[in-house]
Every structure is written in C-alpha cells, then in structure tokens.
C-alpha cells in the first residue's frame, strides 16, 4: 500500500483538513502545527476540543506545566473564531490531582474555571467535565456558568464531586442529554432544583458508587433513564427509584 505524502494532504482545502483534525484529540491535532506555516493554527478552528491529563500528570513538573499552557493557548487562539461544538476536559488520575493540590489551592480553581467559562462563551453545545473537584473547589461546585448556559445540549459531569451550591437562576433550556458520574448534590438539589431547570431533558444517566436513599425522579420530558450503582451491598429494602413522568411514548430504562 502506498503511503500518503504530506504534499497530497496539503492539496486538500482547509475545511477538509479541519474536519480531519476534529476527529483527533486536541493534543495530537496541535502537533500538526509543526508541519508548516499553513498548519500552524488550523487545529484551533476545530469545533471539538478534547483536553486530558496525559501530559498534566507527567512526573516532570515542566511537563505538567506545559499542559496548562497548552490549554490556555488553545483557548486563547479561539478569540474571534467560530463557536465550539464540544469541549472535553479530563483530570482522571487521583494521584496526579493529589500532587497538584498545593498548586491549585492558590490558582488552580481560577484557572480551570476560566477554561470552562471560555468554552461556554464560545457557545459550546457539548460539555464533558471529568474532574475530582474537591481538590479544585473545596467549597464544592462547578462554575455557575455551567448551570445557566443557553447553548448546552449535552452535559457530562464527573467524578466524585460534591456540588454544595447551585445558582438561584439555574436554567438549561436546551439541555437534552445529562450524564452524572458520582456527583453528589446537597439537600436533594439534583431532583428539586437541577432537573426542574432542564425543561427539554430527554436522556438522563446517573452512575454512583453507592446507593444512598429512595429517590423520586420527576420529569415531563425524559424518554431514556439509566441509574446504576457499583456496590450492591449498599442497597436497602426501602431504597426505591421512582419515576414520575407523563411521557406518552416508550420509556427506555
């Protein structure tokens, strides 16, 4: 099989190249900026930004720092550009988070908040956050802008995070798909505040590590519901998940 040369790829129009780059993790897409002057900023036009902690958790401090600079510079290059379709930010390694705890006490929460808000300011429709946020936000909670976005259609929050406060004006009018992985809301705010503020919600997935108490999920729009728990030993006879919905069509559970 003949290899495809860089010259033949360069013959493609920018729109095609951007579409190809949008299929890659942002770190890999950004590496193409070294190919030539034409490629230098092409990856920043991708509608999908996928940033993970693979470099951030590098044992060398300079490598971890480079990830922060990479995310900052990528978002900075979006000024005046088109909307972002999907923004994914992942800190998956608890060990890495622990090592960075002292750093983030001083500036981490502000930095990460700014990244998230920057994506929201660009009209992102899919937001996927996987952050062990007690190390970032000791008082609990993601940036308030996450709960008041008018453009979000898909929202994924995780993991092992405590949301102690929700803005009084929480409202996500366009949200249709919600995925919560080990997210704990104080005082039943998930059921009494958050879900009520999602009038278009159709698909709800809740994953938790342990079962806590009986819950009633009330929604007029949900068509698909998935609730899973890792540890069955925490189930009790009184524990019941009830769904209160007037849905006329089939409900997938």
N, C-alpha and C positions, 0 to 999 in steps of 0.2 A: 504494500500500500504506500503510495507516495505521500510524503509529508506536505503539509500546507505551509507555504512560506509566509513570512511577515509581509512581504510585498503584496501577495494576493489578498491578505486580510486588510491591508491598507487601502485596497481598492474599494472596499465597502463604504457606503455613506455613514456619516456619524450616527444617524438614527439606528442603524443596524448594529453598530458597534456598542452603542449604549444599551440596547436591548440584550445583547450578549453579556455585557458586564453586569447587568442587573440580575443575572442568574447566579452570579458568584458571590461568596462572602465579601464584604466590603474590603477586608484586608487584602484578599487576593486580587480584587479588582483594582485596588490602589497600586498594587505592584506594577501594573501595566503602564503607570505614569512614567516609568523609566525608559520606555521603548523609544519615544521620540517626543518632540515638542507638541505634535498633534495630540498625542495620547496623554499629555501631562494632566489635563483636567477633565478628560472625558468621563472618568468614573464618578465625578461629582454630579453629573447630570442624571445618574441612575435614579429611578424612582424608589428603589429599595436600598436601605442601608442596614447592614447586619454587622453589629459590633459585639464581639465576645471577648472573654478574658484570657484567651490563649497566650497573648503576649503580656498582658497586665499581670498575670500570675508567674511570670518568669522569675527564677531565683535571683537574677541580676537586677538590682534596683533600677539601673538605667533602662532596661527593657520594659519594666513596669511603667516607668515614667513615660516612655515613648508611646505607650498605648493611650495615655491621657492626652498627649499632644496630638496623636493621630486622630482621635475622635474630635477633639477641639478644632483642628484644622479642617477636617472633613466637613463639619457643620458650618464652620466659618466661610467655606467656599460656596455655601448654598445661598448666600446673600443675593437677593435679586433673581434667584433661579425659580424654576417651576416648583409645584407642590411635591412633597414626598408622599409616596403611596404607603410604604411600610418602613417602620423603624423598629429594629430589634436590638435590645441592649441586655447583655447577659453577664452576670458575675456568678459563676456556678460553683466555684471552689471555696468551701467554707474556710479551709486552711489559709488560702490566699487572702480572704477577707479579714481573717484574724490578724495576719501580718500587717495589713494596711490599716488596721483600726486606729492607731495613733495618728496617722496621717489624716484620716478622714474626720477625726474629731475637730480638726482645725479648718479644713476646707473641703473635705470630700462631699458632704451633703450639698453644699452650694454648687460644686462643680457638676455633680450628677443631675441635680435639679435643673441646671442650666441646659444640659444636654437634652433632657426630656422636653423642657419648655421650648427649646429651639425647634425640635421636630414638630411639636404641636403648632407652633407659629407658622410652619410651612404647610399647614392643612393636612397632616398625616391622617390616613384613614385606617391604618392598621398599626397598633402599638403593642409590642411584646416586651415586657419587662420581667426579667428573672433576676431579682436582687434580694440578697439576705439583708433587708433594710434596717434591722435593729442596730447594725453596725454603722449605718449611714444616718438614719433618723432615729436617735434614741427615744424621742418622744412619740414615735410611731407615725406612719403615714407617708404616702407618696405626695408629690407636689399637687397642690389644689387644682391646678390646671387640668390634671388628668381627669378630674371628675366634672369638669364643666366644658368639655370640648364639644363643639357642634359638628365636627367632621369625623370623629371616630366611628367606624363601623365594626371593627374588630378590636377587642381589648383582651390582653392576656397578662395577668399579674401573678408573680410568684417570687420567691418561695420562702416559707417560714417567716412571714412578715406579719406584724401586728399593725392594723390600721385603727388607731385610737380616735382619730377625728376625721370627720367628713365635712366639707364646706356646707354651709347652710343653703347655698344656692346650687347644690349638686344637681346636674341635669345633663344627660347624654341623649339628645333627641334622635340621633342617627344610629346609635349602637344596636347591632343585631346579634353579634356573637360575643359572649363573655366567657373567659376561661380563668378560673381561680385555682391556684395550686398552693395549698397550705397557707391560705390567707385568713387571718382571724380579725373579725370586726368586733369592736367593743359594743356591748349593750344592744345586740341584735340589729346593728345599723345596716348589715347586709340586707336583711329582709324588710326592715321598716323604713329605710332611707334609700339605700343604693338601688335596689331593684325597682322601687317605686319611681325612681328618677330615670328609668330606661323604658320609655313608652313603646319603643319599637323592637325590644329584645325578643329574639326568636330561638336562640340557641344558647343554653346555659350549661356549663360544665364546672362541677365543683369536686376537687380532689383534696382530701385531707388525710393526715397521718393517723388520726384517732377520732372516734365518734364521741360527741360531747353531750348532746341532748336532743329531744324531739324538736323538730322544726316544721313550720308550715311555709312553703314557698308559694306565694301568691302572685300571679301574673295573668294579664289578659291576653298576652301575645305569644308566650312561649310555645314552641312547636317541638323542640327537642331538649331533653333534660338528661344529664348524666351526673350521678353523685356516687363517688367511690371513696372507700376508706382502706388504708393499708392494714391496720391492726384490728381484726375482728374481735379480739379479746376485750375490746372496749365497748362492745355493743351490749345494751341492756334491753330487757323486755319492754320497757317503757319508751324506748327510742324508736320514733316513727318519723319518717319523712313523708309529709303530706303535701299534695299539690292542689292548689285552689286556682283553677283556670276555667274560663268559659269556652275554651277552644273547641270549635265545631269539627275541625278536621282531625286526622290521625295525629296522636301524640307519640313521639318516639322516646322511649326510656332506655 
